[in-house]
Amino acid sequence: MKQKHQVSVSFLIAGIVFCTCLVAANLLETKVFRAWGPISLTCGFIVFPISYIINDVIAEVWGYRKARLIIWMGFLMNFFVVALGGIACALPAAVEGSDEAFKQVFAFAPQVAIASLLAFIIGSFLNAMVMSKMKMADRNKGNFSYYFSLRAILSTLAGESADSIIFFPLAFYFFPLFFTGKPQLPLEVMLQVMATQVIAKTLYEILVLPITIQVVKFVKRLEGEDVYDENINYSAFNITDL
């Protein structure tokens, strides 16, 4: 019988990959690239949707409690990297001016860091909560692939929408407008990027659903786990409840 707070190798690997994806996304998020024609995306799009897929897998297999733990760990690791980047950039370069390229990557603007961390924590918890509540509602309905696909898509849509609604206006419009008197992106461009991010990331989730479904089935067989979150406290701050 497993001890109360024991975690499996599979859960450990999922948590490590989740945190790595978030740190990588934070480093890539500040660059906006032209994807197709007039459509632009942030470079965080390359990796960020993977974190939502892992979030779905964790919430589906191990439940909301374990997802809550991993989300907070991701938040702390993101904050840790932002803090280390700030310290590293503040240290004097051995040769004057030789660290300009380094600073372009690791000198996180405070407004971007705050917006990113706030958007992540709200979007991720919303994603996990929707997954958990829909799984409870779908209990005993059969046709796992259909119902899992539905909750994976809708949870991602909810989480990504919240993430984009918080991150982009704060990081690229309101904070720059407050501090410099000029938004970093015009309002129409920011709204277009927001909508594109949500749609593109949700489509990403849909495209990889066949793989995600097989991963979930494999992990459930491997772990012998299929948690239903009955009578749990969905507070994001109840981290001692594992």
C-alpha positions as CSV (number, residue, x, y, z in Angstrom):
1,M,0.0,0.0,0.0
2,K,1.3,3.4,-0.9
3,Q,2.2,5.9,1.8
4,K,-0.1,9.0,1.9
5,H,2.5,11.4,0.4
6,Q,4.4,9.0,-1.8
7,V,4.5,9.9,-5.5
8,S,5.3,7.6,-8.4
9,V,8.0,8.0,-11.0
10,S,5.4,8.8,-13.7
11,F,4.1,11.7,-11.6
12,L,7.6,12.9,-10.9
13,I,8.5,12.9,-14.6
14,A,5.2,14.7,-15.5
15,G,6.0,17.4,-12.8
16,I,9.6,17.9,-14.1
17,V,8.4,18.3,-17.7
18,F,5.6,20.6,-16.6
19,C,8.0,22.9,-14.8
20,T,10.6,22.8,-17.6
21,C,7.9,23.8,-20.2
22,L,6.8,26.7,-18.0
23,V,10.3,28.1,-17.6
24,A,11.0,27.7,-21.3
25,A,7.7,29.4,-22.2
26,N,8.6,32.3,-19.9
27,L,11.9,32.8,-21.7
28,L,10.2,32.7,-25.1
29,E,7.0,34.6,-24.4
30,T,8.2,38.2,-24.9
31,K,9.0,37.7,-28.6
32,V,6.1,38.0,-31.0
33,F,6.6,36.3,-34.4
34,R,4.6,36.5,-37.6
35,A,3.1,33.0,-38.1
36,W,0.9,33.1,-41.2
37,G,0.2,36.3,-43.2
38,P,-1.2,38.9,-40.7
39,I,-1.4,36.4,-37.9
40,S,1.2,36.8,-35.1
41,L,2.0,34.6,-32.1
42,T,4.3,34.8,-29.1
43,C,7.2,32.3,-29.2
44,G,5.9,30.8,-26.0
45,F,3.4,29.1,-28.3
46,I,6.1,26.6,-29.2
47,V,6.1,25.0,-25.8
48,F,3.4,26.4,-23.6
49,P,0.5,24.2,-24.8
50,I,2.4,21.2,-23.7
51,S,2.1,22.4,-20.1
52,Y,-1.7,22.4,-20.5
53,I,-1.7,18.9,-21.9
54,I,0.4,17.7,-18.9
55,N,-1.9,19.6,-16.6
56,D,-4.8,17.7,-18.2
57,V,-3.0,14.3,-17.8
58,I,-2.2,15.0,-14.1
59,A,-5.7,16.2,-13.3
60,E,-7.2,13.2,-15.1
61,V,-5.0,10.5,-13.6
62,W,-4.1,11.8,-10.2
63,G,-6.8,14.3,-9.5
64,Y,-7.0,18.0,-8.7
65,R,-5.0,17.8,-5.5
66,K,-1.9,16.6,-7.3
67,A,-2.5,19.0,-10.1
68,R,-2.6,21.8,-7.5
69,L,0.8,20.8,-6.1
70,I,2.4,20.7,-9.6
71,I,0.9,24.1,-10.5
72,W,2.3,25.7,-7.4
73,M,5.7,24.1,-8.1
74,G,5.6,25.5,-11.7
75,F,4.8,28.9,-10.3
76,L,7.7,28.8,-7.8
77,M,10.2,27.6,-10.4
78,N,9.1,30.4,-12.8
79,F,9.5,32.9,-10.0
80,F,12.9,31.4,-9.1
81,V,14.2,31.7,-12.7
82,V,12.9,35.3,-12.9
83,A,14.7,36.2,-9.7
84,L,18.0,34.5,-10.8
85,G,17.8,36.3,-14.1
86,G,17.4,39.6,-12.3
87,I,20.4,38.9,-10.1
88,A,22.6,37.7,-13.0
89,C,21.8,40.8,-15.0
90,A,22.6,43.1,-12.0
91,L,26.1,41.6,-11.6
92,P,28.7,43.7,-13.4
93,A,30.1,42.2,-16.7
94,A,33.8,41.3,-16.8
95,V,34.0,43.3,-20.0
96,E,31.9,46.5,-20.2
97,G,28.9,46.0,-22.5
98,S,29.6,42.3,-23.2
99,D,26.4,41.1,-21.5
100,E,23.9,43.0,-23.7
101,A,22.7,39.9,-25.5
102,F,22.5,38.1,-22.2
103,K,20.3,40.8,-20.8
104,Q,18.0,40.7,-23.8
105,V,17.1,37.1,-22.8
106,F,17.2,37.1,-19.0
107,A,16.4,40.7,-18.0
108,F,12.7,40.0,-17.5
109,A,10.8,43.2,-17.5
110,P,8.9,43.4,-14.1
111,Q,5.6,44.0,-15.8
112,V,6.1,40.9,-18.1
113,A,7.1,38.7,-15.1
114,I,4.2,39.8,-13.0
115,A,1.7,39.4,-15.8
116,S,3.1,36.0,-16.8
117,L,3.1,34.6,-13.3
118,L,-0.4,35.9,-12.5
119,A,-1.9,34.7,-15.8
120,F,-0.2,31.3,-15.4
121,I,-1.5,30.6,-11.9
122,I,-5.1,31.6,-12.7
123,G,-5.2,29.9,-16.1
124,S,-3.6,26.7,-14.8
125,F,-6.0,26.4,-11.8
126,L,-9.0,27.1,-14.0
127,N,-7.8,24.4,-16.5
128,A,-7.4,21.8,-13.7
129,M,-10.7,22.7,-12.0
130,V,-12.7,22.4,-15.2
131,M,-11.1,19.0,-15.9
132,S,-11.9,17.8,-12.4
133,K,-15.5,19.0,-12.3
134,M,-16.3,17.7,-15.8
135,K,-14.7,14.3,-14.9
136,M,-17.1,14.0,-11.9
137,A,-20.0,15.0,-14.1
138,D,-19.0,12.4,-16.8
139,R,-18.6,9.6,-14.3
140,N,-20.1,6.2,-15.4
141,K,-21.0,7.6,-18.8
142,G,-18.6,5.3,-20.7
143,N,-16.9,6.1,-24.0
144,F,-13.7,7.5,-22.3
145,S,-12.1,8.8,-25.4
146,Y,-15.1,11.1,-26.2
147,Y,-15.7,12.5,-22.7
148,F,-12.0,12.9,-22.0
149,S,-11.6,14.8,-25.3
150,L,-14.5,17.0,-24.5
151,R,-13.1,18.0,-21.1
152,A,-9.6,18.4,-22.3
153,I,-10.7,20.8,-25.1
154,L,-13.0,22.8,-22.9
155,S,-10.6,23.0,-20.0
156,T,-7.8,24.2,-22.3
157,L,-10.2,26.8,-23.8
158,A,-11.1,28.1,-20.4
159,G,-7.5,28.1,-19.1
160,E,-6.0,29.6,-22.2
161,S,-8.7,32.3,-22.4
162,A,-8.1,33.3,-18.8
163,D,-4.3,33.3,-19.4
164,S,-4.5,35.5,-22.5
165,I,-7.1,37.9,-21.1
166,I,-4.8,38.5,-18.1
167,F,-1.3,38.3,-19.7
168,F,-1.5,40.3,-22.9
169,P,-3.4,43.4,-21.6
170,L,-1.2,43.7,-18.5
171,A,2.2,42.9,-20.2
172,F,1.8,44.7,-23.5
173,Y,-0.8,47.4,-22.9
174,F,-1.6,48.6,-19.4
175,F,1.8,48.2,-17.7
176,P,3.7,49.9,-20.6
177,L,1.0,52.6,-20.8
178,F,1.3,53.3,-17.1
179,F,5.1,53.3,-16.9
180,T,6.1,54.8,-20.3
181,G,2.9,56.5,-21.5
182,K,2.8,54.2,-24.6
183,P,1.5,50.6,-25.0
184,Q,4.1,48.1,-26.3
185,L,1.5,46.8,-28.8
186,P,-1.4,48.7,-30.4
187,L,-4.7,47.7,-29.0
188,E,-5.9,46.1,-32.3
189,V,-2.7,44.1,-32.6
190,M,-2.9,43.0,-28.9
191,L,-6.5,41.8,-29.3
192,Q,-5.6,39.9,-32.5
193,V,-2.7,38.2,-30.8
194,M,-4.9,37.3,-27.8
195,A,-7.6,35.7,-29.9
196,T,-5.0,33.9,-32.1
197,Q,-3.2,32.5,-29.1
198,V,-6.4,31.0,-27.6
199,I,-7.6,29.6,-30.9
200,A,-4.2,28.2,-31.9
201,K,-3.4,26.6,-28.6
202,T,-6.9,25.0,-28.4
203,L,-6.3,23.7,-32.0
204,Y,-2.9,22.4,-30.8
205,E,-4.7,20.5,-28.0
206,I,-7.2,19.0,-30.5
207,L,-4.5,17.9,-32.9
208,V,-2.5,16.0,-30.3
209,L,-5.6,14.6,-28.5
210,P,-5.0,11.1,-30.0
211,I,-1.6,11.0,-28.4
212,T,-2.8,12.5,-25.2
213,I,-5.6,9.9,-24.9
214,Q,-3.1,7.1,-25.4
215,V,-0.7,8.6,-22.8
216,V,-3.6,8.9,-20.3
217,K,-4.7,5.3,-20.8
218,F,-1.1,4.1,-20.5
219,V,-0.4,6.0,-17.3
220,K,-3.7,4.8,-15.8
221,R,-2.7,1.2,-16.5
222,L,0.8,1.7,-15.3
223,E,-0.2,3.6,-12.1
224,G,-3.4,1.8,-11.3
225,E,-4.9,5.2,-10.7
226,D,-8.0,6.9,-11.9
227,V,-8.9,9.6,-9.3
228,Y,-12.3,11.2,-9.0
229,D,-12.3,14.4,-6.9
230,E,-15.2,13.8,-4.5
231,N,-15.9,16.3,-1.8
232,I,-12.6,18.2,-2.2
233,N,-11.7,21.8,-1.5
234,Y,-10.9,23.5,-4.8
235,S,-9.1,26.4,-3.1
236,A,-5.8,27.0,-4.8
237,F,-4.2,27.6,-1.4
238,N,-5.1,24.3,0.3
239,I,-1.8,22.8,-0.7
240,T,-1.4,20.6,2.4
241,D,-4.4,18.5,1.2
242,L,-2.7,15.9,-1.0
